């Protein structure tokens, strides 16, 4: 049986890095309803943390 934590972890970590970079480089582009919040930055951080947790769990199973 294949372990889906590794590709999912890579996906979420990569997407989190892209969103964090986009949120840091273009902070003026924000959603209209949440104009005071940098949604790209915070969602990128949460996706990156989730991806790293998945990668750590996949790495722990292999060892």
PQR file with spaces between the fields and no chain letter, atoms N, CA, C, O and H, PARSE charges and radii, in Angstrom:
ATOM       1  N    UNK     1       0.841   -1.177    0.000 -0.4000 1.5000
ATOM       2  CA   UNK     1       0.000    0.000    0.000 -0.0000 2.0000
ATOM       3  C    UNK     1       0.891    1.247    0.000  0.5500 1.7000
ATOM       4  O    UNK     1       1.879    1.318    0.730 -0.5500 1.4000
ATOM       5  N    UNK     2       0.531    2.206   -0.813 -0.4000 1.5000
ATOM       6  CA   UNK     2       1.329    3.415   -0.937 -0.0000 2.0000
ATOM       7  C    UNK     2       1.012    4.397    0.183  0.5500 1.7000
ATOM       8  O    UNK     2      -0.121    4.495    0.655 -0.5500 1.4000
ATOM       9  H    UNK     2      -0.272    2.149   -1.406  0.4000 1.0000
ATOM      10  N    UNK     3       2.044    5.114    0.589 -0.4000 1.5000
ATOM      11  CA   UNK     3       1.878    6.137    1.626 -0.0000 2.0000
ATOM      12  C    UNK     3       1.670    7.487    0.941  0.5500 1.7000
ATOM      13  O    UNK     3       2.562    7.983    0.253 -0.5500 1.4000
ATOM      14  H    UNK     3       2.964    5.035    0.205  0.4000 1.0000
ATOM      15  N    UNK     4       0.508    8.069    1.129 -0.4000 1.5000
ATOM      16  CA   UNK     4       0.180    9.329    0.466 -0.0000 2.0000
ATOM      17  C    UNK     4       0.688   10.546    1.219  0.5500 1.7000
ATOM      18  O    UNK     4       0.524   11.674    0.753 -0.5500 1.4000
ATOM      19  H    UNK     4      -0.217    7.666    1.688  0.4000 1.0000
ATOM      20  N    UNK     5       1.301   10.336    2.374 -0.4000 1.5000
ATOM      21  CA   UNK     5       1.787   11.494    3.136 -0.0000 2.0000
ATOM      22  C    UNK     5       2.960   12.179    2.453  0.5500 1.7000
ATOM      23  O    UNK     5       3.112   13.395    2.566 -0.5500 1.4000
ATOM      24  H    UNK     5       1.434    9.421    2.753  0.4000 1.0000
ATOM      25  N    UNK     6       3.788   11.425    1.751 -0.4000 1.5000
ATOM      26  CA   UNK     6       4.950   12.036    1.092 -0.0000 2.0000
ATOM      27  C    UNK     6       4.540   12.957   -0.063  0.5500 1.7000
ATOM      28  O    UNK     6       4.940   14.122   -0.060 -0.5500 1.4000
ATOM      29  H    UNK     6       3.665   10.436    1.660  0.4000 1.0000
ATOM      30  N    UNK     7       3.761   12.493   -1.054 -0.4000 1.5000
ATOM      31  CA   UNK     7       3.383   13.443   -2.116 -0.0000 2.0000
ATOM      32  C    UNK     7       2.473   14.572   -1.624  0.5500 1.7000
ATOM      33  O    UNK     7       2.573   15.701   -2.105 -0.5500 1.4000
ATOM      34  H    UNK     7       3.436   11.547   -1.056  0.4000 1.0000
ATOM      35  N    UNK     8       1.596   14.275   -0.678 -0.4000 1.5000
ATOM      36  CA   UNK     8       0.736   15.332   -0.144 -0.0000 2.0000
ATOM      37  C    UNK     8       1.564   16.345    0.634  0.5500 1.7000
ATOM      38  O    UNK     8       1.309   17.546    0.547 -0.5500 1.4000
ATOM      39  H    UNK     8       1.515   13.358   -0.287  0.4000 1.0000
ATOM      40  N    UNK     9       2.548   15.881    1.388 -0.4000 1.5000
ATOM      41  CA   UNK     9       3.428   16.779    2.121 -0.0000 2.0000
ATOM      42  C    UNK     9       4.241   17.660    1.194  0.5500 1.7000
ATOM      43  O    UNK     9       4.416   18.850    1.454 -0.5500 1.4000
ATOM      44  H    UNK     9       2.756   14.906    1.458  0.4000 1.0000
ATOM      45  N    UNK    10       4.739   17.077    0.111 -0.4000 1.5000
ATOM      46  CA   UNK    10       5.490   17.871   -0.865 -0.0000 2.0000
ATOM      47  C    UNK    10       4.592   18.910   -1.534  0.5500 1.7000
ATOM      48  O    UNK    10       5.005   20.047   -1.758 -0.5500 1.4000
ATOM      49  H    UNK    10       4.597   16.110   -0.100  0.4000 1.0000
ATOM      50  N    UNK    11       3.361   18.509   -1.849 -0.4000 1.5000
ATOM      51  CA   UNK    11       2.425   19.429   -2.485 -0.0000 2.0000
ATOM      52  C    UNK    11       2.092   20.607   -1.573  0.5500 1.7000
ATOM      53  O    UNK    11       2.186   21.763   -1.985 -0.5500 1.4000
ATOM      54  H    UNK    11       3.025   17.585   -1.667  0.4000 1.0000
ATOM      55  N    UNK    12       1.705   20.311   -0.337 -0.4000 1.5000
ATOM      56  CA   UNK    12       1.312   21.383    0.580 -0.0000 2.0000
ATOM      57  C    UNK    12       2.496   22.263    0.971  0.5500 1.7000
ATOM      58  O    UNK    12       2.331   23.471    1.147 -0.5500 1.4000
ATOM      59  H    UNK    12       1.629   19.372   -0.002  0.4000 1.0000
ATOM      60  N    UNK    13       3.674   21.684    1.110 -0.4000 1.5000
ATOM      61  CA   UNK    13       4.854   22.485    1.423 -0.0000 2.0000
ATOM      62  C    UNK    13       5.204   23.410    0.263  0.5500 1.7000
ATOM      63  O    UNK    13       5.496   24.588    0.471 -0.5500 1.4000
ATOM      64  H    UNK    13       3.808   20.703    0.967  0.4000 1.0000
ATOM      65  N    UNK    14       5.177   22.883   -0.952 -0.4000 1.5000
ATOM      66  CA   UNK    14       5.458   23.713   -2.125 -0.0000 2.0000
ATOM      67  C    UNK    14       4.444   24.818   -2.316  0.5500 1.7000
ATOM      68  O    UNK    14       4.808   25.960   -2.596 -0.5500 1.4000
ATOM      69  H    UNK    14       4.940   21.927   -1.122  0.4000 1.0000
ATOM      70  N    UNK    15       3.169   24.484   -2.165 -0.4000 1.5000
ATOM      71  CA   UNK    15       2.128   25.486   -2.297 -0.0000 2.0000
ATOM      72  C    UNK    15       2.212   26.532   -1.185  0.5500 1.7000
ATOM      73  O    UNK    15       1.946   27.711   -1.417 -0.5500 1.4000
ATOM      74  H    UNK    15       2.873   23.556   -1.938  0.4000 1.0000
ATOM      75  N    UNK    16       2.578   26.102    0.010 -0.4000 1.5000
ATOM      76  CA   UNK    16       2.749   27.042    1.113 -0.0000 2.0000
ATOM      77  C    UNK    16       3.889   28.012    0.864  0.5500 1.7000
ATOM      78  O    UNK    16       3.784   29.198    1.177 -0.5500 1.4000
ATOM      79  H    UNK    16       2.793   25.144    0.199  0.4000 1.0000
ATOM      80  N    UNK    17       4.977   27.510    0.300 -0.4000 1.5000
ATOM      81  CA   UNK    17       6.114   28.382   -0.009 -0.0000 2.0000
ATOM      82  C    UNK    17       5.723   29.402   -1.078  0.5500 1.7000
ATOM      83  O    UNK    17       6.072   30.579   -0.978 -0.5500 1.4000
ATOM      84  H    UNK    17       5.062   26.547    0.045  0.4000 1.0000
ATOM      85  N    UNK    18       4.997   28.947   -2.100 -0.4000 1.5000
ATOM      86  CA   UNK    18       4.570   29.856   -3.166 -0.0000 2.0000
ATOM      87  C    UNK    18       3.640   30.936   -2.610  0.5500 1.7000
ATOM      88  O    UNK    18       3.795   32.113   -2.933 -0.5500 1.4000
ATOM      89  H    UNK    18       4.713   27.992   -2.181  0.4000 1.0000
ATOM      90  N    UNK    19       2.681   30.543   -1.780 -0.4000 1.5000
ATOM      91  CA   UNK    19       1.744   31.518   -1.225 -0.0000 2.0000
ATOM      92  C    UNK    19       2.435   32.482   -0.264  0.5500 1.7000
ATOM      93  O    UNK    19       2.117   33.671   -0.249 -0.5500 1.4000
ATOM      94  H    UNK    19       2.554   29.586   -1.518  0.4000 1.0000
ATOM      95  N    UNK    20       3.368   31.987    0.531 -0.4000 1.5000
ATOM      96  CA   UNK    20       4.109   32.884    1.435 -0.0000 2.0000
ATOM      97  C    UNK    20       4.921   33.897    0.642  0.5500 1.7000
ATOM      98  O    UNK    20       4.944   35.081    0.977 -0.5500 1.4000
ATOM      99  H    UNK    20       3.626   31.021    0.519  0.4000 1.0000
ATOM     100  N    UNK    21       5.583   33.434   -0.403 -0.4000 1.5000
ATOM     101  CA   UNK    21       6.370   34.351   -1.224 -0.0000 2.0000
ATOM     102  C    UNK    21       5.474   35.384   -1.897  0.5500 1.7000
ATOM     103  O    UNK    21       5.817   36.565   -1.960 -0.5500 1.4000
ATOM     104  H    UNK    21       5.564   32.472   -0.675  0.4000 1.0000
ATOM     105  N    UNK    22       4.331   34.941   -2.396 -0.4000 1.5000
ATOM     106  CA   UNK    22       3.384   35.862   -3.036 -0.0000 2.0000
ATOM     107  C    UNK    22       2.843   36.868   -2.029  0.5500 1.7000
ATOM     108  O    UNK    22       2.695   38.048   -2.346 -0.5500 1.4000
ATOM     109  H    UNK    22       4.051   33.982   -2.345  0.4000 1.0000
ATOM     110  N    UNK    23       2.549   36.407   -0.821 -0.4000 1.5000
ATOM     111  CA   UNK    23       2.051   37.311    0.210 -0.0000 2.0000
ATOM     112  C    UNK    23       3.086   38.310    0.676  0.5500 1.7000
ATOM     113  O    UNK    23       2.745   39.439    1.030 -0.5500 1.4000
ATOM     114  H    UNK    23       2.670   35.449   -0.563  0.4000 1.0000
ATOM     115  N    UNK    24       4.360   37.906    0.681 -0.4000 1.5000
ATOM     116  CA   UNK    24       5.424   38.825    1.093 -0.0000 2.0000
ATOM     117  C    UNK    24       5.815   39.798   -0.021  0.5500 1.7000
ATOM     118  O    UNK    24       6.111   40.962    0.247 -0.5500 1.4000
ATOM     119  H    UNK    24       4.637   36.989    0.393  0.4000 1.0000
ATOM     120  N    UNK    25       5.817   39.324   -1.267 -0.4000 1.5000
ATOM     121  CA   UNK    25       6.237   40.180   -2.375 -0.0000 2.0000
ATOM     122  C    UNK    25       5.150   41.158   -2.820  0.5500 1.7000
ATOM     123  O    UNK    25       5.454   42.263   -3.267 -0.5500 1.4000
ATOM     124  H    UNK    25       5.577   38.379   -1.486  0.4000 1.0000
ATOM     125  N    UNK    26       3.886   40.753   -2.697 -0.4000 1.5000
ATOM     126  CA   UNK    26       2.772   41.595   -3.125 -0.0000 2.0000
ATOM     127  C    UNK    26       1.776   41.745   -1.978  0.5500 1.7000
ATOM     128  O    UNK    26       0.681   41.186   -2.050 -0.5500 1.4000
ATOM     129  H    UNK    26       3.639   39.854   -2.334  0.4000 1.0000
ATOM     130  N    UNK    27       2.119   42.475   -0.936 -0.4000 1.5000
ATOM     131  CA   UNK    27       1.200   42.580    0.203 -0.0000 2.0000
ATOM     132  C    UNK    27      -0.023   43.449   -0.087  0.5500 1.7000
ATOM     133  O    UNK    27      -0.998   43.392    0.663 -0.5500 1.4000
ATOM     134  H    UNK    27       3.008   42.929   -0.878  0.4000 1.0000
ATOM     135  N    UNK    28       0.002   44.237   -1.136 -0.4000 1.5000
ATOM     136  CA   UNK    28      -1.125   45.113   -1.446 -0.0000 2.0000
ATOM     137  C    UNK    28      -2.292   44.395   -2.099  0.5500 1.7000
ATOM     138  O    UNK    28      -3.412   44.906   -2.105 -0.5500 1.4000
ATOM     139  H    UNK    28       0.794   44.283   -1.744  0.4000 1.0000
ATOM     140  N    UNK    29      -2.038   43.207   -2.653 -0.4000 1.5000
ATOM     141  CA   UNK    29      -3.104   42.450   -3.307 -0.0000 2.0000
ATOM     142  C    UNK    29      -3.785   41.594   -2.244  0.5500 1.7000
ATOM     143  O    UNK    29      -3.225   40.606   -1.769 -0.5500 1.4000
ATOM     144  H    UNK    29      -1.128   42.793   -2.648  0.4000 1.0000
ATOM     145  N    UNK    30      -4.999   41.987   -1.881 -0.4000 1.5000
ATOM     146  CA   UNK    30      -5.725   41.305   -0.808 -0.0000 2.0000
ATOM     147  C    UNK    30      -7.179   41.129   -1.199  0.5500 1.7000
ATOM     148  O    UNK    30      -7.657   41.746   -2.150 -0.5500 1.4000
ATOM     149  H    UNK    30      -5.455   42.790   -2.267  0.4000 1.0000
ATOM     150  N    UNK    31      -7.872   40.289   -0.462 -0.4000 1.5000
ATOM     151  CA   UNK    31      -9.302   40.096   -0.685 -0.0000 2.0000
ATOM     152  C    UNK    31     -10.064   41.333   -0.210  0.5500 1.7000
ATOM     153  O    UNK    31      -9.632   42.017    0.718 -0.5500 1.4000
ATOM     154  H    UNK    31      -7.483   39.788    0.311  0.4000 1.0000
ATOM     155  N    UNK    32     -11.186   41.611   -0.843 -0.4000 1.5000
ATOM     156  CA   UNK    32     -11.950   42.807   -0.493 -0.0000 2.0000
ATOM     157  C    UNK    32     -12.563   42.722    0.905  0.5500 1.7000
ATOM     158  O    UNK    32     -12.550   43.701    1.652 -0.5500 1.4000
ATOM     159  H    UNK    32     -11.538   41.055   -1.596  0.4000 1.0000
ATOM     160  N    UNK    33     -13.094   41.562    1.256 -0.4000 1.5000
ATOM     161  CA   UNK    33     -13.765   41.437    2.546 -0.0000 2.0000
ATOM     162  C    UNK    33     -12.773   41.424    3.709  0.5500 1.7000
ATOM     163  O    UNK    33     -13.100   41.865    4.811 -0.5500 1.4000
ATOM     164  H    UNK    33     -13.104   40.767    0.650  0.4000 1.0000
ATOM     165  N    UNK    34     -11.590   40.929    3.469 -0.4000 1.5000
ATOM     166  CA   UNK    34     -10.584   40.856    4.529 -0.0000 2.0000
ATOM     167  C    UNK    34      -9.413   41.766    4.154  0.5500 1.7000
ATOM     168  O    UNK    34      -8.285   41.293    4.010 -0.5500 1.4000
ATOM     169  H    UNK    34     -11.325   40.571    2.574  0.4000 1.0000
ATOM     170  N    UNK    35      -9.666   43.041    3.997 -0.4000 1.5000
ATOM     171  CA   UNK    35      -8.648   43.946    3.478 -0.0000 2.0000
ATOM     172  C    UNK    35      -7.510   44.194    4.461  0.5500 1.7000
ATOM     173  O    UNK    35      -6.432   44.616    4.045 -0.5500 1.4000
ATOM     174  H    UNK    35     -10.582   43.425    4.113  0.4000 1.0000
ATOM     175  N    UNK    36      -7.718   43.944    5.748 -0.4000 1.5000
ATOM     176  CA   UNK    36      -6.652   44.163    6.714 -0.0000 2.0000
ATOM     177  C    UNK    36      -5.776   42.932    6.912  0.5500 1.7000
ATOM     178  O    UNK    36      -4.750   43.002    7.590 -0.5500 1.4000
ATOM     179  H    UNK    36      -8.595   43.601    6.085  0.4000 1.0000
ATOM     180  N    UNK    37      -6.169   41.818    6.332 -0.4000 1.5000
ATOM     181  CA   UNK    37      -5.466   40.558    6.559 -0.0000 2.0000
ATOM     182  C    UNK    37      -4.787   40.120    5.263  0.5500 1.7000
ATOM     183  O    UNK    37      -5.403   40.143    4.197 -0.5500 1.4000
ATOM     184  H    UNK    37      -7.002   41.761    5.781  0.4000 1.0000
ATOM     185  N    UNK    38      -3.538   39.727    5.354 -0.4000 1.5000
ATOM     186  CA   UNK    38      -2.819   39.190    4.204 -0.0000 2.0000
ATOM     187  C    UNK    38      -3.121   37.691    4.131  0.5500 1.7000
ATOM     188  O    UNK    38      -2.409   36.874    4.715 -0.5500 1.4000
ATOM     189  H    UNK    38      -3.038   39.709    6.219  0.4000 1.0000
ATOM     190  N    UNK    39      -4.176   37.349    3.413 -0.4000 1.5000
ATOM     191  CA   UNK    39      -4.675   35.973    3.369 -0.0000 2.0000
ATOM     192  C    UNK    39      -3.653   35.038    2.742  0.5500 1.7000
ATOM     193  O    UNK    39      -3.505   33.903    3.194 -0.5500 1.4000
ATOM     194  H    UNK    39      -4.754   38.013    2.938  0.4000 1.0000
ATOM     195  N    UNK    40      -2.949   35.484    1.720 -0.4000 1.5000
ATOM     196  CA   UNK    40      -1.958   34.637    1.067 -0.0000 2.0000
ATOM     197  C    UNK    40      -0.843   34.246    2.039  0.5500 1.7000
ATOM     198  O    UNK    40      -0.399   33.098    2.050 -0.5500 1.4000
ATOM     199  H    UNK    40      -3.069   36.407    1.352  0.4000 1.0000
ATOM     200  N    UNK    41      -0.406   35.180    2.835 -0.4000 1.5000
ATOM     201  CA   UNK    41       0.675   34.892    3.769 -0.0000 2.0000
ATOM     202  C    UNK    41       0.233   33.902    4.842  0.5500 1.7000
ATOM     203  O    UNK    41       0.934   32.927    5.113 -0.5500 1.4000
ATOM     204  H    UNK    41      -0.767   36.112    2.826  0.4000 1.0000
ATOM     205  N    UNK    42      -0.918   34.144    5.448 -0.4000 1.5000
ATOM     206  CA   UNK    42      -1.363   33.274    6.537 -0.0000 2.0000
ATOM     207  C    UNK    42      -1.791   31.892    6.049  0.5500 1.7000
ATOM     208  O    UNK    42      -1.548   30.898    6.733 -0.5500 1.4000
ATOM     209  H    UNK    42      -1.487   34.936    5.228  0.4000 1.0000
ATOM     210  N    UNK    43      -2.416   31.817    4.895 -0.4000 1.5000
ATOM     211  CA   UNK    43      -2.773   30.498    4.374 -0.0000 2.0000
ATOM     212  C    UNK    43      -1.520   29.752    3.904  0.5500 1.7000
ATOM     213  O    UNK    43      -1.452   28.528    4.019 -0.5500 1.4000
ATOM     214  H    UNK    43      -2.614   32.625    4.340  0.4000 1.0000
ATOM     215  N    UNK    44      -0.537   30.471    3.382 -0.4000 1.5000
ATOM     216  CA   UNK    44       0.723   29.841    3.000 -0.0000 2.0000
ATOM     217  C    UNK    44       1.473   29.294    4.195  0.5500 1.7000
ATOM     218  O    UNK    44       2.057   28.212    4.124 -0.5500 1.4000
ATOM     219  H    UNK    44      -0.591   31.465    3.289  0.4000 1.0000
ATOM     220  N    UNK    45       1.462   30.033    5.295 -0.4000 1.5000
ATOM     221  CA   UNK    45       2.118   29.539    6.506 -0.0000 2.0000
ATOM     222  C    UNK    45       1.419   28.285    7.023  0.5500 1.7000
ATOM     223  O    UNK    45       2.077   27.315    7.397 -0.5500 1.4000
ATOM     224  H    UNK    45       0.987   30.911    5.353  0.4000 1.0000
ATOM     225  N    UNK    46       0.092   28.305    7.045 -0.4000 1.5000
ATOM     226  CA   UNK    46      -0.634   27.138    7.551 -0.0000 2.0000
ATOM     227  C    UNK    46      -0.466   25.924    6.636  0.5500 1.7000
ATOM     228  O    UNK    46      -0.336   24.802    7.124 -0.5500 1.4000
ATOM     229  H    UNK    46      -0.443   29.093    6.741  0.4000 1.0000
ATOM     230  N    UNK    47      -0.467   26.129    5.325 -0.4000 1.5000
ATOM     231  CA   UNK    47      -0.249   25.018    4.404 -0.0000 2.0000
ATOM     232  C    UNK    47       1.173   24.486    4.511  0.5500 1.7000
ATOM     233  O    UNK    47       1.389   23.277    4.432 -0.5500 1.4000
ATOM     234  H    UNK    47      -0.574   27.041    4.928  0.4000 1.0000
ATOM     235  N    UNK    48       2.140   25.375    4.690 -0.4000 1.5000
ATOM     236  CA   UNK    48       3.518   24.939    4.851 -0.0000 2.0000
ATOM     237  C    UNK    48       3.719   24.127    6.110  0.5500 1.7000
ATOM     238  O    UNK    48       4.415   23.112    6.091 -0.5500 1.4000
ATOM     239  H    UNK    48       1.964   26.357    4.754  0.4000 1.0000
ATOM     240  N    UNK    49       3.121   24.560    7.202 -0.4000 1.5000
ATOM     241  CA   UNK    49       3.230   23.810    8.461 -0.0000 2.0000
ATOM     242  C    UNK    49       2.564   22.444    8.319  0.5500 1.7000
ATOM     243  O    UNK    49       3.114   21.440    8.774 -0.5500 1.4000
ATOM     244  H    UNK    49       2.556   25.385    7.217  0.4000 1.0000
ATOM     245  N    UNK    50       1.393   22.393    7.697 -0.4000 1.5000
ATOM     246  CA   UNK    50       0.702   21.126    7.487 -0.0000 2.0000
ATOM     247  C    UNK    50       1.533   20.196    6.600  0.5500 1.7000
ATOM     248  O    UNK    50       1.622   18.999    6.871 -0.5500 1.4000
ATOM     249  H    UNK    50       0.946   23.208    7.328  0.4000 1.0000
ATOM     250  N    UNK    51       2.136   20.737    5.551 -0.4000 1.5000
ATOM     251  CA   UNK    51       2.981   19.932    4.672 -0.0000 2.0000
ATOM     252  C    UNK    51       4.205   19.402    5.377  0.5500 1.7000
ATOM     253  O    UNK    51       4.599   18.256    5.156 -0.5500 1.4000
ATOM     254  H    UNK    51       2.063   21.710    5.331  0.4000 1.0000
ATOM     255  N    UNK    52       4.818   20.216    6.226 -0.4000 1.5000
ATOM     256  CA   UNK    52       5.996   19.763    6.975 -0.0000 2.0000
ATOM     257  C    UNK    52       5.611   18.671    7.962  0.5500 1.7000
ATOM     258  O    UNK    52       6.369   17.722    8.162 -0.5500 1.4000
ATOM     259  H    UNK    52       4.499   21.147    6.405  0.4000 1.0000
ATOM     260  N    UNK    53       4.440   18.795    8.580 -0.4000 1.5000
ATOM     261  CA   UNK    53       3.975   17.741    9.492 -0.0000 2.0000
ATOM     262  C    UNK    53       3.780   16.429    8.727  0.5500 1.7000
ATOM     263  O    UNK    53       4.170   15.366    9.211 -0.5500 1.4000
ATOM     264  H    UNK    53       3.824   19.566    8.417  0.4000 1.0000
ATOM     265  N    UNK    54       3.184   16.499    7.544 -0.4000 1.5000
ATOM     266  CA   UNK    54       3.011   15.292    6.743 -0.0000 2.0000
ATOM     267  C    UNK    54       4.351   14.688    6.340  0.5500 1.7000
ATOM     268  O    UNK    54       4.515   13.468    6.362 -0.5500 1.4000
ATOM     269  H    UNK    54       2.868   17.363    7.151  0.4000 1.0000
ATOM     270  N    UNK    55       5.308   15.534    5.974 -0.4000 1.5000
ATOM     271  CA   UNK    55       6.628   15.024    5.602 -0.0000 2.0000
ATOM     272  C    UNK    55       7.341   14.381    6.789  0.5500 1.7000
ATOM     273  O    UNK    55       8.011   13.360    6.636 -0.5500 1.4000
ATOM     274  H    UNK    55       5.175   16.525    5.957  0.4000 1.0000
ATOM     275  N    UNK    56       7.196   14.975    7.962 -0.4000 1.5000
ATOM     276  CA   UNK    56       7.803   14.375    9.150 -0.0000 2.0000
ATOM     277  C    UNK    56       7.164   13.036    9.484  0.5500 1.7000
ATOM     278  O    UNK    56       7.862   12.101    9.878 -0.5500 1.4000
ATOM     279  H    UNK    56       6.651   15.804    8.086  0.4000 1.0000
ATOM     280  N    UNK    57       5.852   12.929    9.334 -0.4000 1.5000
ATOM     281  CA   UNK    57       5.188   11.658    9.588 -0.0000 2.0000
ATOM     282  C    UNK    57       5.601   10.598    8.578  0.5500 1.7000
ATOM     283  O    UNK    57       5.784    9.437    8.943 -0.5500 1.4000
ATOM     284  H    UNK    57       5.286   13.689    9.014  0.4000 1.0000
ATOM     285  N    UNK    58       5.751   10.980    7.311 -0.4000 1.5000
ATOM     286  CA   UNK    58       6.202   10.033    6.283 -0.0000 2.0000
ATOM     287  C    UNK    58       7.648    9.607    6.540  0.5500 1.7000
ATOM     288  O    UNK    58       7.994    8.442    6.344 -0.5500 1.4000
ATOM     289  H    UNK    58       5.602   11.923    7.014  0.4000 1.0000
ATOM     290  N    UNK    59       8.493   10.542    6.976 -0.4000 1.5000
ATOM     291  CA   UNK    59       9.887   10.232    7.248 -0.0000 2.0000
ATOM     292  C    UNK    59       9.999    9.318    8.477  0.5500 1.7000
ATOM     293  O    UNK    59      10.839    8.419    8.516 -0.5500 1.4000
ATOM     294  H    UNK    59       8.212   11.489    7.135  0.4000 1.0000
ATOM     295  N    UNK    60       9.151    9.556    9.467 -0.4000 1.5000
ATOM     296  CA   UNK    60       9.183    8.739   10.686 -0.0000 2.0000
ATOM     297  C    UNK    60       8.765    7.299   10.392  0.5500 1.7000
ATOM     298  O    UNK    60       9.287    6.369   11.006 -0.5500 1.4000
ATOM     299  H    UNK    60       8.469   10.286    9.435  0.4000 1.0000
ATOM     300  N    UNK    61       7.836    7.107    9.469 -0.4000 1.5000
ATOM     301  CA   UNK    61       7.396    5.759    9.132 -0.0000 2.0000
ATOM     302  C    UNK    61       8.493    4.994    8.400  0.5500 1.7000
ATOM     303  O    UNK    61       8.639    3.787    8.593 -0.5500 1.4000
ATOM     304  H    UNK    61       7.412    7.863    8.970  0.4000 1.0000
ATOM     305  N    UNK    62       9.265    5.685    7.561 -0.4000 1.5000
ATOM     306  CA   UNK    62      10.341    5.023    6.824 -0.0000 2.0000
ATOM     307  C    UNK    62      11.487    4.600    7.718  0.5500 1.7000
ATOM     308  O    UNK    62      12.119    3.571    7.480 -0.5500 1.4000
ATOM     309  H    UNK    62       9.147    6.666    7.404  0.4000 1.0000
ATOM     310  N    UNK    63      11.756    5.382    8.739 -0.4000 1.5000
ATOM     311  CA   UNK    63      12.919    5.091    9.605 -0.0000 2.0000
ATOM     312  C    UNK    63      12.664    3.968   10.567  0.5500 1.7000
ATOM     313  O    UNK    63      13.544    3.615   11.351 -0.5500 1.4000
ATOM     314  H    UNK    63      11.243    6.218    8.933  0.4000 1.0000
